[in-house]
Amino acid sequence: MTRATTYLKRPTGYDAELRSVFRPIFDRIAEGNPQREANREFPHEQVRWLGEAGFGTLRIPAEQGGFGASLEQTFLLLAELGEADANVAHIWRNHLAFVEDRLNAPVSEDNGAWLKRFLAGEFVGGGWTEANNVTLANLLTTVTPENGHWVVNGAKYYATGSLYADWLDVLGRGDDGQLWTALVRADDPGVTLVDDWRGFGQRTTASGSARYDGARAERGNVFPAAERFTYQAHFYQIAMLAVLTGITRAVLRDGTAALKRRSRNYPQGLAELPAADPQLLQVIGELSAEAFAAEAALGQSARSLDRIVAGRLAGSDDHARDLLIDAEVAVTQAQLVIVAAAQRATTRVFDALGASGVSEQLGLDRHWRNARTLASHNPVVYKARILGDWFVNGTDPVSDLASLGRGGQGN
């Protein structure tokens, strides 16, 4: 028997077990979501509940102490969490991505230490993107060796999850121009986290600024950025799409409940009670179809990543590029479907509710604000053209951000 070269294993997670562990927590998180959104209350307690239940170990093999979930199971659960609270689901995006990266890494003492940290509940936040039009070509953050460790200097924005994190995953450039990712303790004296995210949606994700002034990273916690897992961009994108899928489901849930509560219909209505009006019922039916389409697209795109993992486990390197292209196409198609579904649903729901639907107490505007914010993270405007160029001309759809010299994480 050959010794495993990475920590990846065939998924063994059971849907019933995953639901029994996490759905009660999702329900608790959903209860306070409207109040937290209205008052911009940060969900530290809710993130902790998930960490204590092992949400951050979904992908770690069961034999290592995790749940052994597939990528499809992981992203469908993330969508359920997004239905409960879109902010909390988004907060987990960077952590889950770094776990996936370490699972793809070679078996070693340092990488094994990371699995132990994940199993102990330690949480990783993000720190890749810089403000003021900085791109990969002119990245200002530095990661340089010094006296047996590494030192990180620079500033980041869109540092999602940073205020909840034990560790920060920071992208920087070395003296020789090479890109590195450094894992820095969030409580390091050289780290300053600032709550200055001013987006009108996803307001409690802690997506503001992080400054690094001589922050220390140990030798075993710095990795070449070029060695990150091959489907990283797809993973980040699907995580975002999972949250959008959850929002679409939440709109169906809240719109249905609000229509049931209405007791007065307009004179033009087709029934005395709004809940019996065929045209208003049609709106809810349309919302259900949007949620169905979003979830179907999410599952299909997630399975394309599971096939990449299966290929790695089988050692079929000859087909690795084909699997990556298949994933790129599936994720891009899913992005077009899910973004459109979320935007239509978060607007269309008001047609079933009348003026009462815009009540601040009801808080339905949070779904539109959150969906619009998430949909703005990555360039959906380019995606249909990229797909068409692939299908018509065979142009490789996989982005090479490093060679382009622009862009950052995401897809």
C-alpha positions as CSV (number, residue, x, y, z in Angstrom):
1,M,0.0,0.0,0.0
2,T,1.4,3.4,-1.0
3,R,1.5,6.2,1.6
4,A,-0.9,9.1,1.0
5,T,0.8,12.2,-0.5
6,T,-2.0,14.6,0.6
7,Y,-4.7,14.7,3.2
8,L,-7.5,14.3,0.6
9,K,-9.7,11.2,1.0
10,R,-12.8,9.9,-0.7
11,P,-15.9,11.6,0.9
12,T,-17.7,9.6,3.5
13,G,-20.0,12.1,5.0
14,Y,-23.7,11.2,5.5
15,D,-26.4,13.8,4.7
16,A,-28.5,12.7,7.7
17,E,-25.6,13.2,10.1
18,L,-24.7,16.6,8.7
19,R,-28.3,17.8,8.9
20,S,-28.8,16.5,12.4
21,V,-25.7,18.3,13.7
22,F,-26.0,21.7,11.9
23,R,-29.7,22.3,11.2
24,P,-30.6,23.0,14.8
25,I,-27.7,25.5,14.9
26,F,-28.9,27.1,11.6
27,D,-32.3,27.5,13.1
28,R,-30.9,29.3,16.2
29,I,-28.9,31.6,13.9
30,A,-31.9,32.4,11.8
31,E,-33.9,33.5,14.8
32,G,-31.9,36.6,15.5
33,N,-30.9,37.5,11.9
34,P,-33.3,40.4,11.3
35,Q,-32.4,42.1,14.6
36,R,-28.6,41.7,13.9
37,E,-29.0,43.1,10.4
38,A,-31.1,46.0,11.6
39,N,-28.7,47.0,14.4
40,R,-25.4,45.9,12.7
41,E,-24.7,43.4,15.6
42,F,-21.7,41.3,14.8
43,P,-22.5,37.5,15.1
44,H,-19.5,36.5,17.2
45,E,-21.7,34.1,19.2
46,Q,-23.2,32.5,16.1
47,V,-19.8,31.9,14.5
48,R,-18.6,30.3,17.8
49,W,-21.6,28.0,17.8
50,L,-20.6,26.7,14.4
51,G,-17.0,26.4,15.3
52,E,-17.8,24.4,18.4
53,A,-19.9,22.0,16.3
54,G,-17.1,21.5,13.8
55,F,-18.4,23.4,10.8
56,G,-14.8,24.3,9.9
57,T,-13.9,20.6,9.7
58,L,-16.6,19.6,7.2
59,R,-14.0,18.6,4.6
60,I,-11.5,17.0,6.9
61,P,-11.6,13.2,6.5
62,A,-13.6,11.3,9.2
63,E,-10.5,9.2,10.0
64,Q,-8.7,12.5,10.9
65,G,-11.6,13.7,13.1
66,G,-13.7,15.7,10.7
67,F,-17.0,15.0,8.9
68,G,-15.6,13.7,5.6
69,A,-18.1,15.8,3.6
70,S,-17.9,16.1,-0.1
71,L,-17.6,19.5,-1.7
72,E,-21.2,19.3,-2.8
73,Q,-22.4,18.5,0.7
74,T,-20.2,21.4,2.1
75,F,-21.6,24.0,-0.3
76,L,-25.2,22.9,0.1
77,L,-24.8,23.2,3.9
78,L,-23.3,26.6,3.4
79,A,-26.4,27.6,1.4
80,E,-28.6,26.4,4.3
81,L,-26.5,28.6,6.6
82,G,-26.8,31.5,4.1
83,E,-30.6,31.1,4.3
84,A,-30.3,31.5,8.1
85,D,-27.9,34.4,7.9
86,A,-26.0,35.5,4.8
87,N,-23.4,37.3,6.8
88,V,-22.4,34.3,8.9
89,A,-22.2,32.1,5.9
90,H,-19.9,34.6,4.1
91,I,-17.7,34.8,7.1
92,W,-16.8,31.1,6.7
93,R,-15.6,31.4,3.1
94,N,-12.0,32.1,3.7
95,H,-11.6,29.5,6.4
96,L,-13.2,26.7,4.4
97,A,-10.9,27.7,1.4
98,F,-7.8,27.5,3.6
99,V,-8.8,24.1,5.0
100,E,-9.2,22.9,1.4
101,D,-5.8,24.2,0.5
102,R,-4.2,22.3,3.4
103,L,-6.0,19.1,2.5
104,N,-4.4,19.4,-0.9
105,A,-1.0,20.0,0.5
106,P,1.7,17.4,0.9
107,V,1.7,15.3,4.1
108,S,4.1,16.9,6.5
109,E,4.6,17.9,10.1
110,D,3.7,21.5,9.5
111,N,0.6,20.7,7.4
112,G,-0.5,18.1,10.0
113,A,-0.3,20.9,12.6
114,W,-2.8,22.8,10.6
115,L,-5.3,20.0,10.6
116,K,-5.0,19.8,14.4
117,R,-5.6,23.6,14.7
118,F,-8.8,23.2,12.5
119,L,-10.0,20.3,14.7
120,A,-9.4,22.4,17.8
121,G,-11.7,25.1,16.4
122,E,-9.2,27.7,15.3
123,F,-10.6,30.0,12.6
124,V,-8.9,31.6,9.6
125,G,-9.9,35.0,8.1
126,G,-8.9,36.6,4.8
127,G,-6.3,39.1,3.8
128,W,-5.5,39.0,0.1
129,T,-7.0,42.1,-1.6
130,E,-5.6,45.6,-1.4
131,A,-7.5,48.8,-1.9
132,N,-6.6,51.8,-4.2
133,N,-6.5,49.8,-7.4
134,V,-3.6,47.6,-6.3
135,T,-3.4,44.4,-8.4
136,L,-1.3,41.3,-8.3
137,A,1.2,43.1,-10.6
138,N,1.9,45.9,-8.1
139,L,1.0,44.2,-4.8
140,L,2.4,46.3,-1.9
141,T,2.3,43.9,1.0
142,T,5.6,42.2,1.6
143,V,6.4,38.8,3.2
144,T,10.1,38.6,3.9
145,P,12.4,36.2,5.9
146,E,14.1,37.5,9.0
147,N,16.1,35.6,11.7
148,G,14.4,32.2,11.2
149,H,10.9,33.5,10.7
150,W,9.0,35.7,8.3
151,V,7.8,39.3,8.6
152,V,4.6,40.7,7.0
153,N,4.2,44.4,6.2
154,G,1.3,46.0,4.4
155,A,-2.4,46.8,4.4
156,K,-5.5,44.8,3.1
157,Y,-9.1,45.6,2.5
158,Y,-12.1,43.2,2.1
159,A,-10.5,41.2,4.9
160,T,-13.7,39.1,5.3
161,G,-14.0,37.3,8.7
162,S,-10.9,39.1,10.2
163,L,-12.6,40.2,13.4
164,Y,-13.7,36.6,14.1
165,A,-10.4,35.0,13.3
166,D,-7.5,33.4,15.2
167,W,-5.4,33.5,12.0
168,L,-5.2,35.7,9.0
169,D,-4.3,34.4,5.5
170,V,-2.2,37.2,4.0
171,L,-0.9,37.4,0.4
172,G,2.3,39.3,-0.1
173,R,5.4,39.6,-2.2
174,G,8.9,38.5,-1.3
175,D,12.2,40.3,-2.0
176,D,12.6,38.3,-5.2
177,G,9.1,39.1,-6.4
178,Q,7.6,35.7,-5.6
179,L,4.1,35.7,-4.1
180,W,3.7,34.1,-0.7
181,T,0.7,33.4,1.6
182,A,1.5,33.9,5.2
183,L,-0.6,32.8,8.1
184,V,-0.4,35.4,10.9
185,R,-1.9,35.3,14.3
186,A,-4.8,37.8,14.5
187,D,-3.6,38.8,18.0
188,D,0.0,39.5,16.9
189,P,1.1,43.0,18.1
190,G,1.8,44.0,14.5
191,V,-1.8,43.4,13.4
192,T,-4.5,46.1,13.5
193,L,-8.0,45.2,12.4
194,V,-10.4,48.0,11.6
195,D,-14.2,47.8,11.2
196,D,-14.4,50.2,8.2
197,W,-16.5,48.1,5.8
198,R,-19.0,50.6,4.4
199,G,-20.9,48.4,1.9
200,F,-24.7,48.6,2.1
201,G,-24.9,44.8,2.3
202,Q,-23.1,42.0,4.2
203,R,-22.5,44.6,6.9
204,T,-21.3,42.3,9.7
205,T,-18.8,40.1,7.7
206,A,-15.9,42.2,9.0
207,S,-14.8,42.9,5.5
208,G,-12.9,46.0,6.3
209,S,-9.2,46.8,6.7
210,A,-6.3,44.9,8.2
211,R,-2.8,46.4,8.7
212,Y,0.4,44.5,9.2
213,D,3.4,46.3,10.7
214,G,6.2,43.8,11.2
215,A,3.7,41.0,12.0
216,R,5.4,37.7,12.5
217,A,4.7,34.4,10.6
218,E,6.5,31.2,11.5
219,R,8.4,29.2,8.9
220,G,5.9,26.5,8.8
221,N,3.1,29.0,8.2
222,V,4.3,30.6,4.9
223,F,3.6,28.9,1.6
224,P,4.3,29.8,-2.1
225,A,1.1,31.3,-3.5
226,A,1.7,29.4,-6.8
227,E,1.2,26.1,-4.9
228,R,-2.3,26.8,-3.7
229,F,-4.8,24.2,-4.8
230,T,-5.7,24.3,-8.4
231,Y,-9.4,24.8,-8.0
232,Q,-9.1,27.6,-5.5
233,A,-10.7,30.3,-7.6
234,H,-13.6,28.0,-8.3
235,F,-14.0,27.2,-4.6
236,Y,-14.1,30.9,-3.7
237,Q,-16.7,31.5,-6.3
238,I,-18.9,28.6,-5.4
239,A,-18.8,29.7,-1.7
240,M,-20.2,33.1,-2.8
241,L,-22.8,31.4,-4.9
242,A,-23.8,29.2,-2.0
243,V,-24.6,32.3,0.1
244,L,-26.6,33.8,-2.8
245,T,-28.5,30.5,-3.1
246,G,-29.3,30.8,0.6
247,I,-30.5,34.3,0.2
248,T,-32.9,33.2,-2.6
249,R,-34.3,30.5,-0.3
250,A,-34.7,33.0,2.5
251,V,-36.7,35.3,0.2
252,L,-39.0,32.4,-0.6
253,R,-39.4,31.7,3.1
254,D,-40.0,35.3,4.2
255,G,-42.2,36.2,1.2
256,T,-44.4,33.1,1.8
257,A,-44.8,34.0,5.5
258,A,-45.5,37.6,4.8
259,L,-48.2,36.8,2.2
260,K,-49.9,34.4,4.7
261,R,-50.1,37.3,7.2
262,R,-51.8,39.7,4.9
263,S,-55.5,40.2,5.7
264,R,-56.4,42.9,3.2
265,N,-56.2,42.8,-0.6
266,Y,-56.3,45.6,-3.2
267,P,-59.7,46.3,-4.9
268,Q,-58.2,45.0,-8.2
269,G,-57.3,41.7,-6.5
270,L,-58.8,38.4,-7.6
271,A,-59.7,37.2,-4.1
272,E,-60.6,38.8,-0.8
273,L,-57.7,37.3,1.0
274,P,-54.2,37.9,-0.5
275,A,-53.2,34.3,0.2
276,A,-56.0,33.1,-2.1
277,D,-55.2,35.6,-4.9
278,P,-53.9,33.6,-7.9
279,Q,-51.7,36.4,-9.1
280,L,-50.0,36.8,-5.7
281,L,-49.6,33.0,-5.5
282,Q,-48.0,33.1,-8.9
283,V,-45.3,35.4,-7.5
284,I,-44.5,32.9,-4.7
285,G,-44.4,30.1,-7.3
286,E,-41.9,32.1,-9.3
287,L,-39.8,32.6,-6.2
288,S,-39.8,28.9,-5.6
289,A,-38.6,28.3,-9.1
290,E,-35.7,30.8,-8.6
291,A,-34.7,29.0,-5.4
292,F,-34.9,25.6,-7.1
293,A,-32.8,26.8,-10.1
294,A,-30.2,28.3,-7.8
295,E,-29.8,25.2,-5.7
296,A,-29.7,22.9,-8.7
297,A,-26.9,25.1,-10.3
298,L,-25.0,25.1,-7.0
299,G,-25.1,21.4,-6.7
300,Q,-24.0,20.8,-10.3
301,S,-21.1,23.2,-10.1
302,A,-20.0,21.7,-6.7
303,R,-20.0,18.2,-8.2
304,S,-17.5,19.4,-10.8
305,L,-15.0,20.2,-8.0
306,D,-15.7,16.8,-6.4
307,R,-14.7,15.3,-9.8
308,I,-11.4,17.2,-9.7
309,V,-10.7,15.7,-6.2
310,A,-11.6,12.2,-7.4
311,G,-9.2,12.7,-10.3
312,R,-6.4,13.6,-7.9
313,L,-7.1,10.6,-5.7
314,A,-7.1,8.4,-8.7
315,G,-3.8,9.9,-9.9
316,S,-5.3,10.7,-13.3
317,D,-3.1,13.7,-14.0
318,D,-3.6,13.3,-17.8
319,H,-7.2,14.6,-17.4
320,A,-6.5,17.2,-14.7
321,R,-6.7,20.1,-17.1
322,D,-9.9,18.8,-18.7
323,L,-11.5,18.5,-15.3
324,L,-10.4,22.1,-14.4
325,I,-12.0,23.4,-17.6
326,D,-15.2,21.5,-16.9
327,A,-15.3,23.0,-13.5
328,E,-14.7,26.5,-14.9
329,V,-17.6,26.1,-17.3
330,A,-19.9,24.7,-14.6
331,V,-19.1,27.4,-12.1
332,T,-19.4,30.1,-14.6
333,Q,-22.8,28.9,-15.8
334,A,-23.8,28.6,-12.1
335,Q,-22.8,32.2,-11.5
336,L,-25.0,33.4,-14.3
337,V,-28.0,31.4,-13.1
338,I,-27.6,32.0,-9.4
339,V,-26.8,35.8,-9.5
340,A,-29.8,36.3,-11.8
341,A,-32.1,34.2,-9.6
342,A,-31.1,36.0,-6.5
343,Q,-31.5,39.5,-8.0
344,R,-34.9,38.7,-9.5
345,A,-36.2,37.0,-6.3
346,T,-35.1,39.8,-4.0
347,T,-37.0,42.3,-6.1
348,R,-40.0,40.3,-7.2
349,V,-41.0,39.3,-3.7
350,F,-42.4,42.8,-3.0
351,D,-45.0,42.4,-5.8
352,A,-46.8,39.8,-3.6
353,L,-46.8,42.1,-0.5
354,G,-47.8,45.6,-1.3
355,A,-46.7,48.6,0.8
356,S,-46.5,46.5,4.0
357,G,-43.6,44.6,2.4
358,V,-41.2,47.5,2.7
359,S,-41.6,47.8,6.5
360,E,-38.3,48.1,8.3
361,Q,-39.6,45.7,10.9
362,L,-40.0,43.0,8.2
363,G,-36.5,43.7,6.9
364,L,-36.9,42.2,3.5
365,D,-34.6,44.9,2.1
366,R,-31.7,43.0,3.7
367,H,-32.0,40.2,1.2
368,W,-31.7,42.6,-1.8
369,R,-28.8,44.5,-0.2
370,N,-26.9,41.4,0.7
371,A,-27.5,39.7,-2.7
372,R,-26.5,42.9,-4.6
373,T,-23.3,43.2,-2.6
374,L,-22.3,39.5,-3.1
375,A,-23.1,39.6,-6.8
376,S,-20.8,42.6,-7.1
377,H,-17.7,40.8,-5.8
378,N,-16.8,39.0,-9.0
379,P,-17.4,40.1,-12.6
380,V,-20.6,38.4,-13.8
381,V,-20.8,40.9,-16.6
382,Y,-17.9,39.1,-18.4
383,K,-19.0,35.5,-17.9
384,A,-21.5,34.9,-20.7
385,R,-19.0,36.2,-23.2
386,I,-16.3,33.8,-21.8
387,L,-18.7,30.9,-22.1
388,G,-19.7,31.8,-25.6
389,D,-16.0,32.1,-26.6
390,W,-15.4,28.6,-25.2
391,F,-18.3,26.9,-26.9
392,V,-17.9,28.6,-30.3
393,N,-14.1,29.1,-30.5
394,G,-12.7,26.7,-28.0
395,T,-10.9,29.5,-26.1
396,D,-9.7,28.3,-22.8
397,P,-12.1,29.8,-20.2
398,V,-9.8,29.3,-17.1
399,S,-8.4,32.7,-15.9
400,D,-4.7,33.0,-15.4
401,L,-4.7,36.0,-13.0
402,A,-1.0,35.8,-12.4
403,S,0.0,36.2,-16.0
404,L,-2.6,39.0,-16.5
405,G,-1.1,40.9,-13.6
406,R,-4.4,42.0,-12.3
407,G,-7.1,40.8,-10.0
408,G,-7.0,38.8,-6.8
409,Q,-8.8,36.0,-5.1
410,G,-12.1,34.9,-6.6
411,N,-13.0,34.0,-10.1
